[in-house]
């Protein structure tokens, strides 16, 4: 099946459009008027690629896009994942921020810009473009929150170039129809150059929510992800944990294509290996390792998070836990669940380092700093530094 077009939600001046051009410069794509529902329906019919926001550091999983649900239902394949800093510019008819009383915003800005919006009357829309158009038509609104490059500098004034809360970024996903394999043609040149070859698999895991405590089965499964790894950096990485329903959660995990990890024995529910855990073997392939791309992104945009050995960020409906030195960074929906998983992972990495697995000098130094506490307390030795959040 030959690819016919690329869509990015609300086009080139939207946050999704800007993120698309950041990852795939000079790429031609469409998408000014599609709704999320339209895009999901189109991708399941074939011959297109779409870019959608997947997760935000303050909002969490962006459920309106139905991206994760579509992925876990094997209705679309992940072609790339990358982070992008989200900025909201305050554009106004007024001359000063103190004169603003009413403002139009995209729904997502309510959480992402909550500090700035605290005392303002807000009218919410489905996209920044719709919010901007409403602001233009209705002069009773004093201001609008726009994506950069989205507004007319001849008509309005930019009073602030970023009113987003601290540590605001979104992970975007390039999704392809499950049958799309042909990336030939000159119109795909920049996409092929940036998106190929595929070096990493993304696979999924569905399991009961591990509360009030993680079961032995869940604990064993997480530990088995390290099986046969030759070095710390070769270990499959859990990157997302999302709520599937009230009693279950989904995980996205990345691993090198050349890995020796045999997940085939875990692919069917009730097979006797991990009977309450379902593994979905291939939900996509990506060119750049997401955890490495995210670490580089954080180093550039939010270096503070990389200055701590163990760190957490708690958003409105979400959380992020990280051990930067071990390249562990997990996005999630519930801090108790995600923290429990991350503690097991870090504890296992420490056990592997203690047993002599290949690691970097700085990773060994991290282990030595906490070795005594690790021997004494197990995973309870970890104290997460909490980033300041609204």
Backbone torsions as a table, in degrees:
resi	resn	phi	psi	omega
1	UNK	NA	121.4	-178.1
2	UNK	-86.2	135.1	179.3
3	UNK	-69.4	141.4	-176.6
4	UNK	-110.4	-36.9	-179.1
5	UNK	-160.5	166.7	176.8
6	UNK	-119.4	136.9	177.2
7	UNK	-118.6	140.6	170.5
8	UNK	-130.3	130.6	-172.2
9	UNK	-53.2	120.0	176.7
10	UNK	67.8	14.1	168.2
11	UNK	83.8	-168.6	-166.2
12	UNK	-70.4	-27.0	-177.7
13	UNK	-93.6	-2.6	177.3
14	UNK	-76.8	168.6	175.3
15	UNK	-59.1	-40.5	178.9
16	UNK	-65.5	-40.9	178.1
17	UNK	-63.5	-43.0	178.3
18	UNK	-64.1	-39.4	177.9
19	UNK	-66.0	-36.8	178.5
20	UNK	-63.5	-45.5	-179.9
21	UNK	-69.5	-28.3	176.5
22	UNK	-65.7	-40.3	-178.9
23	UNK	-84.7	-35.8	-178.1
24	UNK	-127.9	77.7	-176.8
25	UNK	-57.0	141.2	176.7
26	UNK	67.6	12.7	178.6
27	UNK	-74.9	135.0	176.1
28	UNK	-88.2	129.7	178.0
29	UNK	-152.4	166.2	-178.2
30	UNK	-117.4	-179.5	171.4
31	UNK	134.7	30.2	-175.7
32	UNK	-69.4	-35.0	-168.6
33	UNK	-116.5	-6.6	-174.9
34	UNK	-66.5	144.6	168.9
35	UNK	-90.6	166.6	176.4
36	UNK	-59.0	-40.2	-180.0
37	UNK	-63.3	-41.5	177.8
38	UNK	-59.8	-44.6	-176.3
39	UNK	-65.2	-44.7	179.9
40	UNK	-63.3	-39.4	177.7
41	UNK	-65.1	-40.4	-179.2
42	UNK	-65.2	-43.2	-175.7
43	UNK	-66.7	-28.0	179.4
44	UNK	-78.6	-12.9	178.1
45	UNK	-91.8	-16.1	170.3
46	UNK	113.6	166.7	168.6
47	UNK	63.9	21.4	177.2
48	UNK	-138.6	162.6	168.0
49	UNK	-118.4	146.2	179.2
50	UNK	-134.2	147.7	173.4
51	UNK	-109.9	128.5	-179.4
52	UNK	-135.7	147.5	170.6
53	UNK	-71.4	136.9	-174.0
54	UNK	-109.0	-45.6	-173.2
55	UNK	-151.4	140.9	177.1
56	UNK	-123.6	146.4	-173.8
57	UNK	-67.5	-17.9	176.2
58	UNK	-107.5	-36.2	-175.7
59	UNK	-89.1	-29.6	-175.9
60	UNK	88.4	-151.2	178.4
61	UNK	-58.6	130.4	179.9
62	UNK	-89.4	86.5	-169.8
63	UNK	-66.3	-26.2	-178.6
64	UNK	-61.7	-27.1	-180.0
65	UNK	-75.9	-19.9	-177.0
66	UNK	59.6	20.2	-174.8
67	UNK	-65.9	-51.9	-178.1
68	UNK	-64.3	-39.4	178.1
69	UNK	-61.7	-42.5	178.9
70	UNK	-63.7	-40.6	179.2
71	UNK	-64.0	-49.2	-176.9
72	UNK	-70.4	-19.5	174.8
73	UNK	-87.5	6.1	-179.2
74	UNK	57.6	32.1	177.5
75	UNK	-94.4	-8.3	176.1
76	UNK	-158.6	157.8	-178.6
77	UNK	-112.8	141.6	173.7
78	UNK	-72.8	126.6	177.0
79	UNK	-107.2	-22.2	176.8
80	UNK	-169.8	150.7	175.1
81	UNK	-132.8	137.0	177.1
82	UNK	-158.4	152.7	177.7
83	UNK	-92.5	154.1	178.5
84	UNK	-148.8	131.9	179.0
85	UNK	-71.2	131.6	-179.7
86	UNK	-100.5	120.0	176.9
87	UNK	-115.1	140.9	174.1
88	UNK	-118.5	119.2	176.4
89	UNK	-91.0	137.1	176.6
90	UNK	-91.6	113.4	-176.8
91	UNK	-113.5	137.0	-170.1
92	UNK	-147.6	162.4	167.5
93	UNK	-85.0	-17.8	-178.1
94	UNK	-83.8	170.6	-179.4
95	UNK	-98.8	-17.7	-175.6
96	UNK	-138.7	148.5	178.5
97	UNK	-61.5	-33.8	-177.0
98	UNK	-65.9	-16.9	-178.8
99	UNK	-88.6	-4.5	-176.6
100	UNK	-83.4	128.4	176.6
101	UNK	-121.2	-36.6	-178.3
102	UNK	-122.0	146.4	-173.5
103	UNK	-153.9	146.9	174.6
104	UNK	-103.5	140.1	-176.0
105	UNK	-144.8	161.5	167.4
106	UNK	-78.1	150.0	-178.2
107	UNK	-51.1	-42.8	-175.3
108	UNK	-62.0	-26.4	-178.0
109	UNK	-68.7	-20.2	-179.1
110	UNK	-58.0	-40.6	177.1
111	UNK	-88.2	-38.0	-174.2
112	UNK	-74.4	-21.3	-179.2
113	UNK	-126.2	32.0	-171.7
114	UNK	-61.1	-33.1	-179.4
115	UNK	-65.7	-49.4	-179.1
116	UNK	-64.4	-37.7	-172.8
117	UNK	-85.2	-0.1	-168.9
118	UNK	-51.0	-41.2	-174.5
119	UNK	-111.8	15.6	-177.4
120	UNK	-104.4	153.7	172.9
121	UNK	-89.5	120.8	-171.3
122	UNK	-112.8	139.2	168.9
123	UNK	-111.7	123.4	-170.9
124	UNK	-104.3	143.6	-179.1
125	UNK	-132.9	169.9	-175.1
126	UNK	-74.3	-21.1	-179.2
127	UNK	-148.8	162.7	176.7
128	UNK	-65.9	-31.9	179.1
129	UNK	-65.0	-44.0	178.2
130	UNK	-65.4	-38.3	177.6
131	UNK	-63.6	-41.2	179.7
132	UNK	-66.0	-43.9	179.1
133	UNK	-62.6	-38.2	177.3
134	UNK	-65.3	-39.2	177.6
135	UNK	-62.2	-42.6	179.6
136	UNK	-61.9	-43.1	-173.5
137	UNK	-77.9	-27.5	-173.5
138	UNK	-117.4	104.9	-175.4
139	UNK	-75.4	-3.3	175.3
140	UNK	-74.4	-15.3	175.5
141	UNK	-86.6	130.0	-177.4
142	UNK	-79.7	-28.7	-172.0
143	UNK	-156.6	172.1	177.0
144	UNK	-145.9	148.2	171.7
145	UNK	-96.4	121.0	-175.0
146	UNK	-118.9	157.5	164.9
147	UNK	-74.4	150.6	176.6
148	UNK	-54.4	142.7	177.7
149	UNK	72.9	13.2	-173.8
150	UNK	-99.7	-8.9	-171.2
151	UNK	-122.9	164.6	-176.4
152	UNK	-91.5	110.2	-178.0
153	UNK	-69.9	-14.3	178.9
154	UNK	-82.0	-23.3	-175.8
155	UNK	-100.9	-30.4	-171.2
156	UNK	-131.5	171.8	-178.2
157	UNK	-115.4	141.3	172.4
158	UNK	-92.7	114.3	-177.8
159	UNK	-93.3	-19.7	177.2
160	UNK	-155.6	132.7	-175.7
161	UNK	-86.4	-4.9	174.0
162	UNK	-167.0	106.7	179.3
163	UNK	-104.5	10.6	178.2
164	UNK	-66.7	152.8	174.2
165	UNK	-62.6	161.1	177.1
166	UNK	-58.5	148.8	174.8
167	UNK	59.5	55.2	-179.1
168	UNK	-109.7	110.4	175.1
169	UNK	-145.4	159.6	-179.9
170	UNK	-126.0	141.0	171.5
171	UNK	-93.0	128.6	179.2
172	UNK	-108.5	153.2	-179.2
173	UNK	-127.8	134.9	169.4
174	UNK	-94.6	115.9	-177.7
175	UNK	-108.0	141.8	176.2
176	UNK	-124.4	151.0	172.2
177	UNK	-56.9	144.1	-174.1
178	UNK	-60.5	-21.3	-178.9
179	UNK	-99.8	-2.4	-178.4
180	UNK	-78.5	116.4	179.4
181	UNK	-129.0	-14.9	-172.7
182	UNK	-96.7	110.6	177.6
183	UNK	-107.5	34.4	-178.6
184	UNK	-81.9	163.2	176.6
185	UNK	108.8	144.8	-176.6
186	UNK	-65.3	-27.6	-178.6
187	UNK	-67.5	-13.0	-179.1
188	UNK	-104.4	9.9	-171.7
189	UNK	-56.6	-51.7	-177.2
190	UNK	-67.5	-32.6	178.3
191	UNK	-69.2	-44.4	179.6
192	UNK	-62.9	-41.4	-177.7
193	UNK	-63.5	-39.2	-177.2
194	UNK	-88.7	-23.0	-172.4
195	UNK	-108.2	-5.3	-179.9
196	UNK	-125.2	155.0	-2.0
197	UNK	-78.3	164.6	176.9
198	UNK	-82.4	123.5	-174.7
199	UNK	-111.2	-18.1	-173.6
200	UNK	-134.4	140.8	172.9
201	UNK	-87.1	150.9	164.8
202	UNK	-116.1	123.4	173.3
203	UNK	-125.0	164.3	-173.8
204	UNK	-119.4	155.8	178.4
205	UNK	-134.8	131.8	173.0
206	UNK	-117.0	128.8	179.7
207	UNK	-152.3	161.7	175.8
208	UNK	-58.9	147.8	178.0
209	UNK	-61.5	125.6	-173.4
210	UNK	-79.5	62.2	176.9
211	UNK	-138.7	149.0	7.6
212	UNK	-74.0	-22.2	174.9
213	UNK	-135.8	157.2	178.7
214	UNK	-74.7	135.5	-179.4
215	UNK	-73.6	162.9	176.7
216	UNK	-60.1	-37.8	179.3
217	UNK	-62.3	-46.9	179.2
218	UNK	-65.0	-41.4	178.3
219	UNK	-61.0	-45.0	-179.5
220	UNK	-64.9	-39.6	179.4
221	UNK	-62.4	-46.6	-179.9
222	UNK	-62.1	-39.9	178.3
223	UNK	-67.5	-34.3	-178.7
224	UNK	-68.6	-15.4	175.8
225	UNK	-63.3	-21.7	-179.6
226	UNK	-88.9	-2.9	-174.9
227	UNK	-58.4	131.8	175.0
228	UNK	70.2	4.2	177.6
229	UNK	-69.3	137.7	-178.4
230	UNK	-91.5	-19.6	178.6
231	UNK	-149.2	163.2	179.6
232	UNK	-57.8	-40.2	-175.3
233	UNK	-76.8	-7.9	177.2
234	UNK	-90.3	-9.2	-175.0
235	UNK	-69.0	134.9	174.3
236	UNK	-55.7	140.7	-175.6
237	UNK	-111.4	126.8	168.8
238	UNK	-74.7	124.8	-176.4
239	UNK	-113.9	-30.8	178.6
240	UNK	-135.2	141.4	170.0
241	UNK	-129.1	121.9	-178.4
242	UNK	-129.2	156.3	178.6
243	UNK	-82.4	122.3	177.4
244	UNK	-85.9	-41.6	177.3
245	UNK	-158.1	-172.1	-174.8
246	UNK	-65.2	-24.4	-175.1
247	UNK	-115.2	2.5	-175.3
248	UNK	-138.4	159.7	175.3
249	UNK	-137.6	157.5	177.5
250	UNK	-113.4	148.8	174.7
251	UNK	-127.6	142.7	167.7
252	UNK	-107.3	132.7	-175.7
253	UNK	-130.8	135.5	177.6
254	UNK	-108.9	145.5	177.1
255	UNK	-153.1	150.8	179.2
256	UNK	-60.5	142.9	179.8
257	UNK	-60.0	-33.9	-177.5
258	UNK	-83.3	5.3	-177.8
259	UNK	-60.6	152.3	178.5
260	UNK	-93.5	1.1	-178.6
261	UNK	-60.6	124.7	-179.5
262	UNK	-97.2	98.9	179.6
263	UNK	-96.5	1.7	-178.3
264	UNK	-65.6	-32.3	-178.5
265	UNK	-73.6	-10.2	-178.4
266	UNK	-109.3	14.6	-168.2
267	UNK	-88.7	-9.5	-178.5
268	UNK	-122.3	132.9	179.2
269	UNK	-65.4	136.7	175.5
270	UNK	78.0	20.8	-178.2
271	UNK	-84.2	1.2	176.4
272	UNK	94.4	-11.8	-179.7
273	UNK	-85.7	-63.2	169.7
274	UNK	-131.3	82.3	-168.2
275	UNK	-62.2	-21.8	-179.2
276	UNK	-103.5	12.2	-179.3
277	UNK	-124.2	126.3	-179.6
278	UNK	-107.9	125.2	177.0
279	UNK	-105.2	127.7	175.6
280	UNK	-104.3	110.6	-157.5
281	UNK	-67.8	-41.9	-178.1
282	UNK	-139.4	101.4	178.3
283	UNK	-96.6	-2.3	176.8
284	UNK	161.1	174.8	175.5
285	UNK	-135.4	142.3	-178.5
286	UNK	-129.0	157.2	-179.3
287	UNK	-82.8	-48.6	-178.0
288	UNK	-104.1	135.5	176.8
289	UNK	-62.0	123.6	-174.5
290	UNK	-60.9	-42.9	-178.1
291	UNK	-62.2	-38.8	178.7
292	UNK	-68.9	-42.0	177.9
293	UNK	-61.8	-39.3	-179.5
294	UNK	-68.3	-40.4	178.9
295	UNK	-62.9	-41.3	177.5
296	UNK	-65.0	-40.5	178.2
297	UNK	-62.3	-46.7	-179.7
298	UNK	-64.2	-38.2	178.7
299	UNK	-61.3	-34.1	-179.8
300	UNK	-82.5	-45.1	-170.5
301	UNK	-96.6	-37.1	-176.2
302	UNK	-137.6	66.0	-173.5
303	UNK	-62.4	-19.3	-178.8
304	UNK	-57.2	-39.2	-175.0
305	UNK	-63.7	-26.7	-179.0
306	UNK	-85.6	-3.1	-178.0
307	UNK	-87.3	-4.1	-179.7
308	UNK	-111.9	149.6	178.3
309	UNK	-71.7	-39.0	-179.4
310	UNK	-138.2	126.2	-171.3
311	UNK	-140.4	150.1	175.7
312	UNK	-133.8	149.1	173.2
313	UNK	-130.5	124.8	-179.9
314	UNK	-112.0	115.5	178.9
315	UNK	-95.1	-164.4	-178.4
316	UNK	-64.4	-47.3	-178.6
317	UNK	-132.3	30.7	-170.6
318	UNK	-160.1	175.8	176.5
319	UNK	-155.4	163.0	175.1
320	UNK	-141.9	132.4	177.6
321	UNK	-123.3	141.8	-176.3
322	UNK	-149.5	147.9	163.5
323	UNK	-125.9	90.4	-171.2
324	UNK	-55.4	-39.6	-176.5
325	UNK	-63.1	-31.5	179.3
326	UNK	-94.6	7.0	-178.5
327	UNK	57.2	36.4	175.6
328	UNK	-103.1	123.2	175.8
329	UNK	-152.0	119.3	-172.2
330	UNK	-124.5	127.3	175.8
331	UNK	-95.9	140.9	-177.6
332	UNK	-154.1	-178.4	-176.9
333	UNK	-109.6	-22.6	-175.8
334	UNK	-135.4	120.7	-172.1
335	UNK	-65.0	-34.8	-179.8
336	UNK	-65.7	-41.7	179.9
337	UNK	-68.5	-49.4	-176.8
338	UNK	-64.9	-41.9	179.4
339	UNK	-62.5	-40.4	178.1
340	UNK	-60.3	-43.4	179.4
341	UNK	-65.0	-45.9	-176.9
342	UNK	-66.0	-36.8	177.1
343	UNK	-61.3	-42.8	178.0
344	UNK	-62.2	-43.5	-178.6
345	UNK	-62.6	-50.1	-178.8
346	UNK	-61.6	-42.6	179.3
347	UNK	-59.2	-41.0	179.5
348	UNK	-67.5	-40.4	177.6
349	UNK	-61.1	-41.7	177.7
350	UNK	-62.8	-40.6	177.9
351	UNK	-61.3	-42.2	-179.8
352	UNK	-65.6	-42.6	177.8
353	UNK	-63.0	-42.0	178.1
354	UNK	-61.1	-31.2	-179.3
355	UNK	-89.8	2.5	170.9
356	UNK	100.1	12.7	177.9
357	UNK	-62.6	150.2	179.7
358	UNK	-62.8	131.4	178.9
359	UNK	-153.4	169.1	179.7
360	UNK	-78.4	165.2	178.1
361	UNK	-61.1	-40.8	-179.2
362	UNK	-69.8	-33.0	175.4
363	UNK	-67.4	-36.9	176.3
364	UNK	-66.1	-38.8	178.0
365	UNK	-64.3	-39.6	176.5
366	UNK	-58.3	-46.5	179.2
367	UNK	-59.8	-44.6	-177.7
368	UNK	-65.4	-31.8	179.0
369	UNK	-63.8	-32.3	-174.5
370	UNK	-114.7	9.6	-172.4
371	UNK	-57.5	-47.5	-177.3
372	UNK	-62.9	-44.0	179.4
373	UNK	-66.6	-38.0	178.2
374	UNK	-63.1	-44.5	178.1
375	UNK	-61.3	-36.1	-174.0
376	UNK	-83.3	-38.9	-169.7
377	UNK	-115.4	-7.5	-173.8
378	UNK	64.8	-142.2	-176.2
379	UNK	-68.4	-12.8	178.5
380	UNK	-71.2	-8.1	179.0
381	UNK	-70.2	-18.7	-173.0
382	UNK	-77.6	127.1	174.1
383	UNK	-119.3	113.2	-177.4
384	UNK	-83.6	130.6	172.9
385	UNK	-78.5	122.2	-178.8
386	UNK	-90.9	124.5	175.2
387	UNK	-69.4	144.9	179.2
388	UNK	-70.0	126.8	-177.8
389	UNK	-133.2	159.2	178.3
390	UNK	-67.7	NA	NA
